[in-house]
Amino acid sequence: DLAVHVRRNNVFEDSYRELSRRSPEDWKHRFYIVFDGEEGQDAGGLLREWYSVIARSMFDPNYALFMINPGDRVTYMPNP
C-alpha cells in the first residue's frame, strides 16, 4: 500500500506533489490517504472523502483547469 500524505487545506496541491513523484509501478499499488495532523485510519472513508475533495478542487476556477462551456453554461470543458 502507498501512503499519500496531504494537508486538508492544501489537498489538491499536496496530492499532485505526492502522486506526481511516484513511478508507474507505484501506481499499481493501492494507496491510502493520511490527512496530516489528524488521527484516523483509512478504512475507505478517508479515501472516499479525498476523492470528493479532489473532484471539487479540479473544477475550482482558481486552478483554471476547466472552464464552463459558453454554449450551455452547464458543462465544463478543459481550459485552453
C-alpha positions as CSV (number, residue, x, y, z in Angstrom):
1,D,0.0,0.0,0.0
2,L,1.1,3.5,-0.8
3,A,0.6,6.3,1.8
4,V,-0.4,9.7,0.4
5,H,0.1,12.5,2.9
6,V,-1.9,15.6,2.4
7,R,-2.9,18.7,4.4
8,R,-6.6,19.2,4.5
9,N,-6.3,22.9,3.5
10,N,-4.0,22.0,0.5
11,V,-5.4,18.7,-0.7
12,F,-5.1,19.4,-4.4
13,E,-1.6,20.7,-4.3
14,D,-0.3,18.1,-1.9
15,S,-1.9,15.3,-3.8
16,Y,-0.4,16.5,-7.0
17,R,3.0,16.7,-5.4
18,E,2.8,13.3,-3.7
19,L,1.4,11.5,-6.8
20,S,3.5,13.1,-9.5
21,R,6.7,11.9,-7.9
22,R,5.5,8.3,-7.9
23,S,6.6,5.9,-10.6
24,P,4.2,4.0,-12.8
25,E,5.0,0.9,-10.8
26,D,3.9,2.7,-7.6
27,W,0.5,3.5,-9.2
28,K,-0.2,-0.3,-9.4
29,H,-0.4,-0.4,-5.6
30,R,-3.4,0.5,-3.6
31,F,-3.0,3.9,-1.9
32,Y,-4.5,5.3,1.2
33,I,-4.9,8.8,2.4
34,V,-3.3,10.3,5.5
35,F,-4.6,13.8,6.4
36,D,-1.6,15.4,8.3
37,G,-2.4,16.4,11.8
38,E,-5.4,14.2,12.0
39,E,-5.7,10.8,13.7
40,G,-7.6,8.1,12.0
41,Q,-7.1,5.1,9.8
42,D,-8.2,5.0,6.2
43,A,-10.6,2.1,6.0
44,G,-12.1,3.5,2.9
45,G,-13.8,6.6,4.4
46,L,-10.8,8.9,4.1
47,L,-10.1,7.7,0.5
48,R,-13.7,8.4,-0.4
49,E,-13.6,11.8,1.2
50,W,-10.3,12.5,-0.6
51,Y,-11.9,11.7,-4.0
52,S,-14.8,14.0,-3.2
53,V,-12.5,16.9,-2.3
54,I,-10.2,16.3,-5.3
55,A,-13.2,16.3,-7.7
56,R,-14.4,19.6,-6.3
57,S,-10.9,21.1,-6.4
58,M,-10.3,20.2,-10.0
59,F,-13.2,22.5,-11.1
60,D,-12.1,25.4,-8.8
61,P,-11.8,28.4,-11.1
62,N,-8.6,29.4,-9.3
63,Y,-6.8,26.4,-10.8
64,A,-8.1,27.2,-14.3
65,L,-8.0,23.6,-15.3
66,F,-11.6,23.7,-16.6
67,M,-14.0,26.4,-17.8
68,I,-17.8,26.4,-18.1
69,N,-18.8,25.7,-21.6
70,P,-20.1,29.0,-23.0
71,G,-22.6,27.2,-25.3
72,D,-24.7,25.7,-22.5
73,R,-23.3,27.3,-19.3
74,V,-23.8,23.9,-17.5
75,T,-21.0,21.6,-18.6
76,Y,-17.2,22.0,-18.2
77,M,-14.5,21.7,-20.8
78,P,-10.7,21.8,-20.5
79,N,-9.4,25.3,-20.3
80,P,-7.1,26.0,-23.3
